[in-house]
């Protein structure tokens, strides 16, 4: 059975570069988000993911139903809108993050 939706887009997006294991990269991104003062929550629901401030708490929401590659894409988009220059990011993670950002935005630009 062929699946459609975000999973295919994410798998297509990541298939050409897997220098760092998905789980490790996702974990590193989660740490960066926490270093920025946000709480990361993975919940089920009819949403893709976003961030908000609720009762003074800064929260990044990610839909638990989507695959890890989609979670990474959401976190990369979130981080691309933040100033992360003053946060220490391991060089290998920074390199992978830059690749993801370049790839995501190149794909979005081509689709618009």
C-alpha positions in Angstrom: 0.0 0.0 0.0 1.3 3.4 -0.9 1.1 6.0 1.8 0.6 9.7 1.0 1.0 12.8 3.1 3.8 14.3 5.1 5.7 11.0 5.5 6.5 10.7 1.8 7.6 14.3 1.6 9.9 13.9 4.7 11.4 10.7 3.5 12.0 12.2 0.1 13.6 15.2 1.8 16.0 13.1 3.8 16.9 10.2 1.5 19.9 12.0 0.0 21.8 12.9 3.2 21.9 10.7 6.2 25.2 11.6 7.7 23.9 11.6 11.3 21.5 9.1 12.6 17.9 10.4 12.7 17.4 9.6 16.4 20.6 11.3 17.5 20.0 14.4 15.4 16.4 14.7 16.7 17.7 14.4 20.3 20.3 17.2 19.6 17.6 19.4 18.1 15.4 18.8 21.2 18.3 19.9 23.4 18.8 23.1 21.4 15.1 23.9 21.7 15.3 23.4 25.5 18.4 25.6 25.6 16.3 28.4 24.0 13.9 28.1 26.9 11.1 26.2 25.2 9.4 23.1 26.4 9.0 20.5 23.7 5.8 18.5 23.8 4.8 15.6 21.5 1.1 15.2 21.5 -1.5 13.4 19.3 -4.0 15.5 17.5 -5.1 17.0 14.2 -2.2 19.5 13.9 1.2 19.4 12.3 3.1 21.4 14.9 3.9 24.9 16.0 5.0 26.9 18.9 3.1 29.1 21.4 3.2 30.8 24.7 0.7 29.4 27.2 0.4 30.9 30.7 4.0 32.2 30.3 5.4 28.9 29.2 7.1 28.8 25.8 6.0 25.5 24.2 6.9 23.8 20.9 4.2 21.3 19.9 4.9 18.4 17.6 2.4 15.8 16.5 3.3 12.4 17.8 1.6 10.6 14.9 4.1 11.8 12.3 7.5 10.1 11.7 10.8 11.3 13.1 11.8 12.9 9.8 8.7 15.1 10.0 9.5 16.1 13.6 13.0 17.1 12.6 11.6 19.2 9.7 9.3 21.0 12.2 12.1 21.6 14.6 14.5 22.8 11.9 11.8 25.3 10.7 11.3 26.5 14.3 15.0 26.9 14.8 15.4 28.8 11.5 13.2 31.5 12.9 15.3 31.9 16.0 18.7 33.4 16.7 20.8 30.4 17.5 24.2 32.0 16.9 24.9 32.4 20.7 24.0 28.8 21.6 26.7 26.2 21.5 25.9 23.5 18.9 28.2 20.7 18.3 29.9 21.1 14.9 28.5 17.9 13.4 25.0 18.9 14.5 25.5 22.5 13.1 26.6 21.0 9.8 23.5 18.7 9.7 21.2 21.5 10.7 22.6 23.7 7.9 22.0 20.9 5.4 18.4 20.5 6.5 17.8 24.2 6.4 19.2 24.5 2.9 17.3 21.5 1.7 14.0 22.5 3.2 14.1 26.1 2.0 15.3 25.1 -1.5 12.4 22.7 -1.8 9.9 25.3 -0.4 11.2 27.9 -2.8 10.8 25.5 -5.8 7.2 24.8 -4.7 6.2 28.5 -4.5 
